[in-house]
Amino acid sequence: MEHKQHETPLYNALKQHCSANPLSFHVPGHKYGEVFLKQAKEDYQHLLKLDATELNGLDDLHQPETVIAAAQRLAAELYGVDETFFLVNGSTVGNLVMIFATCEENSKVIVQRNCHKSIIHALQLVGATPVFLSPQFDDNVKVPSYIPYEVVKQTVECHPDAKALILTNPNYYGMAVDLTEIVDMAHRYHIPVLVDEAHGAHFVLGHPFPKTAIACGADVVVQSAHKTLPAMTMGSYLHVNSSLVDKDKIKYFLQVFQSSSPSYPIMASLDLARSYVANLSTKDIHHIQKQVDLWKNALNDIEGIEVAESQDPLVSTDLLKITMQTRCTLSGYELQKRLETENIFTELADPFNVLFVYPLALLENVEKIIGKIKRAFDGLQCSEDLFQSLKPFSFTEISQSISYRELKKLPQKFVHIEQAEGLVAAETIIPYPPGIPLLMTGEVINDKHIQYILELKKHRSHFQGGKKLALHQVEVFEK
Ligand SMILES: Cc1ncc(COP(=O)(O)O)c(C=O)c1O
């Protein structure tokens, strides 16, 4: 197995095809980069040379028999699953597929509230009836984290007819829990467990990374390979390891939701990323861990900021996610902007934090980067005032009104956001990143939603949805 994981069958076939300078009388129209707008040709050149299509020898993602089948099999072997499917439209499409393969209109589904918008979209499209699970709130990192076992158990006992349990693990900040007990319990009710593990494609490396959802017994697991492995943006995996989920339905919906012209550079990068992660040694990981420790210590030495980590004994935090928290008069957003003045771009900011996603490799110039960070934060003064005054958002009060199908029939109107308390939201408002809906269509708007949206607006946070949020208005259903 170790040896086979050096193989990259899809990439090799693609490289061989493209190295022979083939004459293209097929799509795509750029003809291996020959036909392209002049000023960008050089930038795109190398990649376009690999941008082939379903030609003889290159297999077909939707009916894989040769090199794609072999590449997917190697991934399945590495991840220890029955079958792995390559995704060319991110975990977004994986989440749509796993939900459509398990749920139908009016199916009851138990779902973690702090999930990515793609899960909510899938539930809306399929017309499911969600039963939301409210997450713990982590006092140190100041974000919602995981669903405790007891909460899931009580919900499953009340809804034993649920068609799926949908969890997100780890959260965006890399906080993960062992799902084994939850999965075992759901399985006793024959409920399949679908896990959005978008941020955990590298957990397959084992210690010191958190336990994988597959190792915990999950039925379907979706991972954004592109988030933490060296894969191209949108490249993701969907793993199936289950007797409760119909694999033919998974295959059917993969064809429904994915392009009939999937990108070969993306697919081949999934083959390469799998080989990359499979061949990282314990020593490599150890070196990365030491460097991350050094990085965290250096951040902790800077006045006005602190590395925040969950102290919850059930939480294991991903080594690659480093959360830097304000201890000065600047919010997370302002700290992030300061870093950008030094050309350092981070994954996200929230009122308290800035999140770094560390590479799954050793950085060559750590001291230099740390020097830049120090320069960006030069002159910060320690102060807890802002930190104490900011109010974090938790999803503790969830109140979904009626089913998505019924909501569709109701008339809508816009109201001033400060007068929206108690009304039912007719739009979804999503701070992006992280892409977790703060307010969802069908949710009863409470004071916490309103105050947090106003707080984020004050920080000029970027939103998706919220058509008239700039005018302080929110769309609601008329009663
Ligand atoms: C938890 C989670 N799930 C799913 C997604 C969607 O992933 P992708 O961008 O690969 O479509 C994201 C993206 O940020 C995410 O954070």
The ligand as an SDF file (V2000), in Angstrom:
LIG
                    3D

 16 16  0  0  0  0  0  0  0  0999 V2000
  -17.6500   23.5140    6.7190 C   0  0  0  0  0  0  0  0  0  0  0  0
  -17.6590   23.7680    5.2440 C   0  0  0  0  0  0  0  0  0  0  0  0
  -18.3450   22.9380    4.4440 N   0  0  0  0  0  0  0  0  0  0  0  0
  -18.3890   23.1000    3.1180 C   0  0  0  0  0  0  0  0  0  0  0  0
  -17.7420   24.1470    2.5220 C   0  0  0  0  0  0  0  0  0  0  0  0
  -17.8050   24.3050    1.0300 C   0  0  0  0  0  0  0  0  0  0  0  0
  -16.6070   23.8770    0.5250 O   0  0  0  0  0  0  0  0  0  0  0  0
  -16.1210   24.1980   -0.9490 P   0  0  0  0  0  0  0  0  0  0  0  0
  -15.5850   25.5770   -0.9280 O   0  0  0  0  0  0  0  0  0  0  0  0
  -15.0660   23.1430   -1.1580 O   0  0  0  0  0  0  0  0  0  0  0  0
  -17.2720   24.0350   -1.8490 O   0  0  0  0  0  0  0  0  0  0  0  0
  -17.0020   25.0530    3.3130 C   0  0  0  0  0  0  0  0  0  0  0  0
  -16.3220   26.1930    2.6990 C   0  0  0  0  0  0  0  0  0  0  0  0
  -15.7950   27.0480    3.3140 O   0  0  0  0  0  0  0  0  0  0  0  0
  -16.9690   24.8480    4.7060 C   0  0  0  0  0  0  0  0  0  0  0  0
  -16.3040   25.6930    5.5150 O   0  0  0  0  0  0  0  0  0  0  0  0
  1  2  1  0
  2  3  1  0
  2 15  2  0
  3  4  2  0
  4  5  1  0
  5  6  1  0
  5 12  2  0
  6  7  1  0
  7  8  1  0
  8  9  2  0
  8 10  1  0
  8 11  1  0
 12 13  1  0
 12 15  1  0
 13 14  2  0
 15 16  1  0
M  END
$$$$
